[in-house]
Amino acid sequence: MTTGPMDLVVGSLEPWDDVWRRNQYLVDELLRAGTVGRVLFVEPPSDPTNDLAARRRPRLGAGLRAGPSGVAPGRLWLDQPTKPLPRRADPGFDARRARAVLRAARRAGLDRPVVWVNDPSFAPLLDAAPGRVLYDVTDDWLASSLPARGLARAADDEHALLERAAAVTVCSPHLAASKGAHRPVTLVTNGVDIARYRAPTTRPGDLPTGPVALYVGTLHADRLDVDLTARSARAVAPRGRLVLLGPDALEAPDRERLRDAGALLLGPRPYDQVPAYLQHADALVVPHVVSPFTESLDPLKLYEYLAVGRPVVSTPVAGFRDAPADRVAIASEDFPQVLAESLAHPTASREPPEALPTWQTQARLVADVLRTIVAGS
């Protein structure tokens, strides 16, 4: 049995960029701890056909390349393939990509890697790397607003992964119950780098003057209640400003509704700049839709919000509704009024709750699962 660092291929739902998400934080910790020797992080493919349909300049995938110099130099590799045609016209793409991923892993010097699948479309890696696949479930896409064809494909891929993966991890208690109904799963929630979120920062220059209510996260209609957010922006307008920080995946009409209501959409910021925005907000908000999809989530912002200790106003969504009542105010239809009241009576920051999960502790849980896979293969 191999006792040294293992190599790892990650089939990710997100690219490796400056907006860090669960995969990046955990991979970074695994590399720093020496649990993992080398990583090939496979990003979502470029889609020239979709680019043309959206009137964007089509581009090819960036291919195999070294990862950012600041993360485990020489040990992190990135790979972005190209999806030349829609899957309905090229149903064999995912199987070809799986074989190409392992060829890229060999070129990057990885030795018999464990495969960490976050994107269910990487299910063909079950055949390419039998007995060495970890399925990490972070969203219940079967409860999302994917088109019917996409939902059917995701259902087939997830069924195969739940049946055949060597191990399954999930990020939320809801997913532990639903995905663990017929097989063992391991709960690994998200976490936070508490020291980075507590280190004092200067106020970002693009935050408006006056009281600020801040939302941090991807703007997506499956998560963000656009109507509630617009009403909240109007409710705080006499006193302050509602600011949305994060990647924008909204449709143009929703985006305009928010701007017309007075919300400020700043777009994404690099992960190391996010603590400054959170620290200098007067209130942090979670105007999320309450739905089967959001019920499956374990929001990263839960841990980030609690780490900085600013007042929080949230709809009754998973994670936040179970947070201590003295730290998170839960509101539904009265959300705009509760938020306006919070801005009218600012409070000092509080220390993080005890036992708040960190990325170090969560990476150790993942490492235990990976070692089990290696030992059994």
C-alpha positions as CSV (number, residue, x, y, z in Angstrom):
1,M,0.0,0.0,0.0
2,T,1.3,3.5,-0.9
3,T,2.0,5.5,2.3
4,G,3.4,8.7,0.7
5,P,1.4,11.6,-0.8
6,M,-1.2,10.5,-3.3
7,D,-1.9,12.3,-6.6
8,L,-5.4,13.7,-7.3
9,V,-7.5,14.6,-10.4
10,V,-10.4,17.0,-9.7
11,G,-13.3,17.2,-12.1
12,S,-14.6,20.6,-11.1
13,L,-17.9,22.5,-11.7
14,E,-15.9,25.8,-11.6
15,P,-12.6,27.1,-13.1
16,W,-9.6,27.8,-11.0
17,D,-9.8,31.5,-10.8
18,D,-9.6,34.3,-8.2
19,V,-13.1,33.6,-6.8
20,W,-12.3,30.7,-4.6
21,R,-14.9,28.0,-3.9
22,R,-14.9,24.8,-1.9
23,N,-12.8,22.8,-4.3
24,Q,-10.0,25.4,-4.4
25,Y,-9.9,25.8,-0.6
26,L,-9.8,22.1,0.0
27,V,-7.2,21.4,-2.7
28,D,-5.0,24.2,-1.4
29,E,-5.1,22.7,2.1
30,L,-4.4,19.2,0.9
31,L,-1.4,20.4,-1.0
32,R,-0.1,22.5,1.9
33,A,-0.5,19.6,4.3
34,G,1.5,17.2,2.0
35,T,-1.4,14.7,1.9
36,V,-1.5,15.2,-1.9
37,G,1.6,15.3,-4.0
38,R,0.3,16.6,-7.3
39,V,-3.1,17.8,-8.5
40,L,-4.7,18.0,-12.0
41,F,-7.6,20.4,-11.6
42,V,-9.9,19.9,-14.6
43,E,-12.0,23.0,-15.4
44,P,-15.4,23.2,-17.2
45,P,-14.7,23.0,-21.0
46,S,-14.8,25.9,-23.3
47,D,-17.9,25.9,-25.5
48,P,-17.4,27.7,-28.8
49,T,-20.8,26.8,-30.1
50,N,-22.5,28.4,-27.1
51,D,-20.2,31.4,-27.5
52,L,-21.4,31.9,-31.0
53,A,-25.0,31.6,-30.0
54,A,-24.5,34.2,-27.3
55,R,-22.7,36.5,-29.8
56,R,-19.4,36.1,-28.0
57,R,-16.0,35.5,-29.6
58,P,-15.6,31.7,-29.6
59,R,-12.5,30.4,-27.9
60,L,-10.8,27.1,-27.4
61,G,-10.0,25.6,-24.0
62,A,-6.7,26.7,-22.4
63,G,-5.6,23.0,-22.3
64,L,-3.0,21.6,-19.9
65,R,-0.9,24.2,-18.0
66,A,0.8,24.9,-14.7
67,G,-1.3,26.3,-11.9
68,P,-0.9,29.7,-10.3
69,S,2.6,30.3,-9.0
70,G,1.3,31.1,-5.5
71,V,-0.3,27.7,-5.0
72,A,2.1,24.7,-4.6
73,P,4.5,25.6,-7.4
74,G,5.1,22.7,-9.7
75,R,2.4,20.5,-8.0
76,L,-0.8,22.1,-9.2
77,W,-1.8,21.6,-12.9
78,L,-4.9,23.0,-14.6
79,D,-6.6,21.6,-17.7
80,Q,-9.4,23.1,-19.7
81,P,-10.7,21.0,-22.6
82,T,-12.8,22.2,-25.5
83,K,-16.4,21.0,-26.1
84,P,-16.7,21.6,-29.9
85,L,-20.4,20.7,-30.2
86,P,-23.5,20.5,-27.9
87,R,-23.8,17.2,-26.1
88,R,-27.0,16.4,-28.0
89,A,-25.0,16.5,-31.2
90,D,-21.9,14.8,-29.7
91,P,-23.1,12.4,-26.9
92,G,-19.7,10.8,-26.7
93,F,-17.9,14.0,-25.5
94,D,-17.9,13.1,-21.8
95,A,-16.4,9.6,-22.4
96,R,-13.7,11.1,-24.7
97,R,-13.0,13.8,-22.1
98,A,-12.5,11.2,-19.4
99,R,-9.9,9.4,-21.4
100,A,-8.2,12.7,-22.3
101,V,-8.1,13.7,-18.6
102,L,-6.1,10.7,-17.6
103,R,-3.7,11.2,-20.6
104,A,-3.2,14.8,-19.3
105,A,-2.6,13.5,-15.8
106,R,0.2,11.3,-17.1
107,R,1.7,14.2,-19.0
108,A,1.6,16.2,-15.8
109,G,3.5,13.4,-14.0
110,L,0.6,12.1,-11.8
111,D,0.9,8.5,-10.7
112,R,-2.3,6.5,-10.6
113,P,-4.3,9.4,-9.2
114,V,-7.5,9.3,-7.1
115,V,-10.3,11.0,-9.0
116,W,-12.4,13.6,-7.2
117,V,-15.6,14.2,-9.1
118,N,-17.6,17.3,-8.3
119,D,-19.3,17.8,-11.7
120,P,-21.5,14.7,-12.4
121,S,-20.7,14.9,-16.1
122,F,-17.3,13.4,-15.2
123,A,-19.2,10.1,-14.5
124,P,-17.3,8.3,-17.3
125,L,-14.2,8.5,-15.1
126,L,-15.8,5.6,-13.2
127,D,-14.7,3.3,-16.1
128,A,-11.4,5.1,-16.8
129,A,-10.3,4.9,-13.1
130,P,-12.2,2.0,-11.6
131,G,-12.3,1.9,-7.8
132,R,-10.5,5.2,-7.4
133,V,-13.4,7.8,-7.7
134,L,-14.7,10.1,-4.9
135,Y,-18.0,11.8,-5.7
136,D,-18.2,15.1,-3.8
137,V,-21.9,16.3,-3.8
138,T,-22.2,20.1,-3.2
139,D,-25.6,20.8,-5.0
140,D,-28.7,18.9,-5.7
141,W,-28.8,19.7,-9.4
142,L,-31.8,17.4,-9.8
143,A,-33.8,20.0,-7.8
144,S,-32.5,23.0,-9.9
145,S,-33.9,24.8,-12.9
146,L,-31.8,22.9,-15.5
147,P,-33.6,22.2,-18.8
148,A,-35.3,18.8,-19.1
149,R,-32.5,17.3,-21.2
150,G,-29.8,18.5,-18.8
151,L,-31.8,17.2,-15.8
152,A,-32.1,13.8,-17.4
153,R,-28.4,13.6,-18.2
154,A,-27.5,14.8,-14.7
155,A,-29.8,12.1,-13.2
156,D,-28.2,9.3,-15.2
157,D,-24.7,10.6,-14.2
158,E,-25.5,10.9,-10.6
159,H,-27.1,7.5,-10.4
160,A,-23.9,5.9,-11.8
161,L,-21.7,7.9,-9.4
162,L,-23.8,7.0,-6.3
163,E,-23.9,3.4,-7.3
164,R,-20.2,2.9,-8.3
165,A,-18.0,5.6,-6.7
166,A,-15.6,4.2,-4.1
167,A,-16.7,6.9,-1.7
168,V,-19.2,9.8,-1.5
169,T,-18.9,13.0,0.4
170,V,-21.7,15.6,0.8
171,C,-21.6,19.2,2.0
172,S,-24.9,19.5,3.9
173,P,-27.1,17.4,6.3
174,H,-29.9,17.5,3.7
175,L,-27.6,15.9,1.1
176,A,-26.4,13.4,3.7
177,A,-30.0,12.3,4.2
178,S,-31.0,12.3,0.5
179,K,-27.8,10.9,-1.1
180,G,-27.1,8.6,1.8
181,A,-30.4,6.9,1.8
182,H,-29.0,3.8,-0.1
183,R,-25.2,4.0,0.5
184,P,-22.7,5.3,3.1
185,V,-21.7,9.0,2.7
186,T,-19.4,11.2,4.7
187,L,-20.5,14.7,5.7
188,V,-17.8,17.3,5.0
189,T,-19.3,20.8,5.4
190,N,-17.7,23.9,4.1
191,G,-15.4,26.0,6.3
192,V,-13.5,29.3,6.5
193,D,-10.0,30.6,7.1
194,I,-10.9,32.4,10.4
195,A,-7.6,34.3,10.8
196,R,-7.9,35.8,7.3
197,Y,-11.4,37.0,7.9
198,R,-10.5,38.5,11.3
199,A,-7.3,40.3,10.3
200,P,-8.1,44.1,10.2
201,T,-8.5,45.7,6.8
202,T,-9.1,49.1,5.3
203,R,-12.5,50.0,3.8
204,P,-12.6,49.2,0.1
205,G,-12.8,52.3,-2.0
206,D,-15.7,51.1,-4.1
207,L,-18.0,50.6,-1.2
208,P,-20.6,53.4,-1.0
209,T,-20.4,56.0,1.8
210,G,-23.0,55.5,4.5
211,P,-24.5,52.3,5.8
212,V,-24.1,49.3,3.6
213,A,-26.1,46.0,3.5
214,L,-23.9,43.5,1.7
215,Y,-24.6,40.2,-0.1
216,V,-21.5,38.1,-1.1
217,G,-22.0,35.2,-3.6
218,T,-22.9,34.2,-7.1
219,L,-26.0,36.1,-8.4
220,H,-28.1,33.3,-9.7
221,A,-31.9,33.0,-9.9
222,D,-31.8,29.5,-8.4
223,R,-30.5,31.1,-5.2
224,L,-31.2,34.8,-5.2
225,D,-34.8,36.0,-4.7
226,V,-34.7,38.8,-7.1
227,D,-38.0,40.3,-6.1
228,L,-37.2,40.3,-2.4
229,T,-33.7,41.7,-3.1
230,A,-35.2,44.6,-5.1
231,R,-37.7,45.3,-2.4
232,S,-34.9,45.3,0.2
233,A,-32.8,47.7,-1.9
234,R,-35.7,50.1,-1.9
235,A,-36.3,49.7,1.8
236,V,-32.7,50.6,2.8
237,A,-32.4,53.4,0.2
238,P,-33.4,56.3,2.5
239,R,-30.6,55.4,4.9
240,G,-28.0,53.3,3.0
241,R,-27.3,51.0,0.0
242,L,-27.7,47.3,-0.8
243,V,-24.5,46.0,-2.4
244,L,-24.2,42.7,-4.3
245,L,-20.6,41.3,-4.6
246,G,-19.9,38.2,-6.7
247,P,-20.1,36.7,-10.2
248,D,-23.3,37.7,-12.1
249,A,-25.2,34.9,-13.7
250,L,-28.6,36.7,-13.8
251,E,-30.7,37.3,-16.9
252,A,-30.6,40.9,-18.1
253,P,-34.2,41.8,-17.0
254,D,-33.4,40.6,-13.4
255,R,-30.2,42.6,-13.4
256,E,-31.9,45.7,-14.5
257,R,-34.7,45.3,-11.8
258,L,-32.0,45.3,-9.1
259,R,-30.2,48.3,-10.5
260,D,-33.5,50.2,-10.9
261,A,-34.3,49.5,-7.3
262,G,-31.0,51.1,-6.2
263,A,-28.9,48.0,-5.7
264,L,-25.2,48.3,-6.5
265,L,-23.8,45.3,-8.4
266,L,-20.0,45.3,-7.9
267,G,-19.2,42.0,-9.7
268,P,-16.6,39.5,-8.4
269,R,-13.5,40.3,-6.3
270,P,-10.5,38.0,-5.7
271,Y,-11.0,35.8,-2.6
272,D,-8.3,37.6,-0.6
273,Q,-10.2,40.9,-0.9
274,V,-13.6,39.6,0.2
275,P,-12.9,39.9,4.0
276,A,-12.5,43.7,3.7
277,Y,-15.9,44.0,2.2
278,L,-17.5,41.9,4.8
279,Q,-15.8,43.6,7.7
280,H,-16.9,47.1,6.6
281,A,-20.5,46.2,5.9
282,D,-23.1,47.3,8.4
283,A,-25.3,44.3,7.8
284,L,-24.8,41.0,5.8
285,V,-27.8,39.6,3.9
286,V,-29.0,36.3,2.5
287,P,-32.2,37.1,0.4
288,H,-32.3,33.6,-0.9
289,V,-35.2,31.6,-2.4
290,V,-36.4,28.9,-0.1
291,S,-36.7,25.8,-2.4
292,P,-35.7,22.2,-2.6
293,F,-32.5,23.3,-4.4
294,T,-31.4,25.8,-1.7
295,E,-32.3,23.3,0.9
296,S,-29.5,21.1,-0.3
297,L,-26.8,23.8,0.0
298,D,-24.2,24.5,2.6
299,P,-23.4,28.2,1.8
300,L,-19.8,29.2,2.0
301,K,-21.1,32.7,3.1
302,L,-22.5,31.1,6.3
303,Y,-19.0,30.5,7.6
304,E,-17.6,33.8,6.2
305,Y,-20.4,35.9,7.6
306,L,-20.1,34.2,11.1
307,A,-16.3,34.6,11.0
308,V,-16.4,38.4,10.6
309,G,-19.1,38.8,13.2
310,R,-21.3,41.4,11.5
311,P,-25.1,41.3,11.9
312,V,-26.8,39.0,9.5
313,V,-30.4,39.0,8.0
314,S,-31.4,35.9,6.1
315,T,-34.5,34.2,4.7
316,P,-35.1,30.8,6.5
317,V,-32.7,28.8,4.3
318,A,-30.6,25.8,5.2
319,G,-27.6,26.7,7.4
320,F,-28.7,30.2,8.3
321,R,-32.0,29.2,10.0
322,D,-30.1,26.9,12.3
323,A,-27.5,29.6,13.3
324,P,-27.8,31.2,16.8
325,A,-30.6,33.7,16.9
326,D,-28.4,36.3,18.4
327,R,-26.2,36.2,15.3
328,V,-28.7,35.7,12.5
329,A,-32.1,37.4,12.2
330,I,-34.4,35.2,10.2
331,A,-37.1,37.0,8.1
332,S,-39.4,36.1,5.2
333,E,-41.9,38.7,3.8
334,D,-40.8,41.2,6.4
335,F,-37.2,40.8,5.2
336,P,-36.9,44.4,3.8
337,Q,-38.2,45.9,7.1
338,V,-35.9,43.8,9.3
339,L,-32.9,44.7,7.2
340,A,-33.8,48.4,7.3
341,E,-34.1,48.2,11.1
342,S,-30.7,46.5,11.3
343,L,-29.1,49.4,9.4
344,A,-30.8,51.9,11.6
345,H,-29.3,50.4,14.7
346,P,-25.7,49.3,13.9
347,T,-23.8,47.0,16.3
348,A,-20.2,46.1,16.9
349,S,-18.6,43.0,15.4
350,R,-18.6,39.8,17.5
351,E,-16.1,37.0,17.9
352,P,-16.7,33.9,15.7
353,P,-18.7,31.1,17.3
354,E,-16.8,28.3,18.9
355,A,-16.1,25.2,16.8
356,L,-16.6,27.1,13.5
357,P,-15.3,24.7,10.9
358,T,-12.1,25.7,9.2
359,W,-10.7,24.6,5.8
360,Q,-7.9,22.9,7.6
361,T,-10.3,20.7,9.7
362,Q,-12.4,19.9,6.6
363,A,-9.4,19.0,4.4
364,R,-8.4,16.5,7.1
365,L,-11.8,14.8,6.7
366,V,-11.4,14.7,3.0
367,A,-7.9,13.3,3.4
368,D,-9.2,10.4,5.5
369,V,-11.7,9.5,2.8
370,L,-9.0,9.7,0.1
371,R,-6.7,7.4,2.1
372,T,-9.5,4.9,2.5
373,I,-10.0,4.9,-1.3
374,V,-6.2,4.3,-1.9
375,A,-6.1,1.5,0.7
376,G,-9.0,-0.3,-0.9
377,S,-7.9,0.0,-4.5
